Amino acid sequence: MIKIIKANVEHSELIAEIGRQAFLESHGTSASAEDLNSFITKTYNTQQIAEEFKNTKAHYHIIYCNEEVAGFSKIELSTPNKDIPELNVTKLDRLYLLNAFYGQGLGAKLFDYNIQLSKNEHQKGIWLAVWVNNQRAIDFYNKMGFKIAGAYNFKISETRSNPNHIMFLKY
């Protein structure tokens, strides 16, 4: 059974744990262990995630499969991007699924859930940044109808940035 719930600040520790694991699973070869650990420690800690819940444009959702946590998403409504001409667009900030749940259609279900939420808020499309070497994610977003709209350097540490595509799906 698949269940998606809207997360709240009380889920901060769980989201931080999933974020650390999923980021390492998908980006573990993108930088040195030192740079990755620094990024994960700064980004995926309970206090940082709890702080993100103060942003009223941000919405976290957790997906469960047979009562097990499989992943989470974070979108930010009405978040423009310099490479996207439309206003009133949603940023898909994170769509993380743990490797153990790949191949079960859960990423698509969580994605579709977020698309519907975005459309219900009268957004004109959704955009994201994806590491250029994360081919599995790029293939997924291409299948969902996204097009590359620009480029972005994702800062892992003071000395390391990774090239990302900005991808956009217009509604």
N, C-alpha and C positions, 0 to 999 in steps of 0.2 A: 504494500500500500504506500502510495506517495502522498506526502502532506507538505504544504508550504505555509509557513506562518510569518507574520510580520514580527520582526525582532524589536526588542526594546533594550534600554540601557542594561537591564538585568542579564542580557545575553552577551555582554561585552567580553567576558572571559572565554566563553565558548567560541565566539567569532574570532577572537585573537588566536586561539589554539588552531582552529581550522585554517585561518589565514597563514599562520607560520608553516603548517604542514603543506598546504596546497601551493604556497609560493615556492617552497623548496622543491616540491615535486615537478613543477612546471618551469622553474627558473634556476634550478640548482647548478646549471652549467654556465650561467650567464655572467658570472663574476667570481672573484676569489671567495673562499670560505669566509675570510675576514670581512670583506665588503658585504656579503650576503647576511652574515650574522649581525653586523651593525645595522643594516637596513631592517631586518626582521625585528630586532630588539626595539628599534625606534618606532616602527610602524604597527607591529602586531603585539601590542601589550594592552592589558585591560584598561589602563587609564587613557591611552590614546583613543581606543575604540569608544570608550564611554564619552569622551570629549566630542567625537564625531556625531553622537546622537543629539547634540545641541543645535546642529544645523537642521533647520526645519525643512530644507529642500531635500535632505538625504533620507533615504528609505532602505533599511536592511531587511532582507528576508532569508529565512533558513529553510532548506529543503531536507526532508526526512524520507528515507526509504525503509519500510518495515521497522519503523521506530528508531532507526539509526540515523544520526546526522550524516548527511552526504555532502553538504556544501552550503554556500550562502551567496547572496548577491547584495550589491549596494548600487543604487542609482541616485542621481542628483537631478531633480527636476529644474527646468529653466536655467540650464548651465551652458552658455555659449562657448564656442571654440572659434579661434581665428580662421581655421580652415573650412568652417561650415557657414555658408551664407545665410541660412535660415536662423531666425530667432526662435525662442520657445522650443528649444531642443533639450532632450534629456541626455545626461552623461551616464553611460554604463561604466561605473567606476571599478566594480569588481564583479566577476562571475566565476566563482571558484567551486570546483567539484573535486573531491578527493579521488585519487587514482583508482581506488578500490571500487568506485561507482561508475567508472567510465563504461560506455557501451550499453547503457541501460535507458538512454533517452532522457535522463534526468536534467542534463544541461539544457536541452531543448525545452523541457517543461518549465524550468526556472526562467529561461530566457523569454518564452511566450508570456509567462505571468507578468514579467516586468514590462514587456511591450504593451500589454493590455492596460496595466496601471498607467503607463506613460500616455497612452492614447486617451484614457479616461480623464487625464489632466490637460487635455487639448494641446499636447506637444506635437510638433511638426516632424519629429524624427528622433533618432537616438544615435549617439556617437561613442566611440571608445578609443583607447590607445592599446595596441597589442605589440609585444616584442616581435621584431621581424624574424627571429629564429624560432618562434613558437608556432611551427607549421600546423600543428593539430588545431590550435585555436584559430588561426587564420583560415584554415579550411572550414571550420565550423561557422565562422562569421560570413565567409563567402557563401556558404550553403544557405544561410539565413537571409541573404540578399544585400549584405554590406558591400560598399565600394571604398577603395582607398581614396582618401580625400586630402591627405597631407602627411607630414612627418613630425616626430617629436622625440627629443632625447630625454629618456626616463632616467632620473638621477638615482643611482643606487647608493653612492657614497660621494665624498668630496673629490675622489679621484676616478670614479667610474660612472659612466652613463651608458645606457643601452639604447640603440636606435629602435624606435617604435613607429608603426604605421598609425595614423589617425584614420579610422574607418567610420563610415556614416551609412545609416539606413534611413531613407526618407519615407514618411508615411503618405 
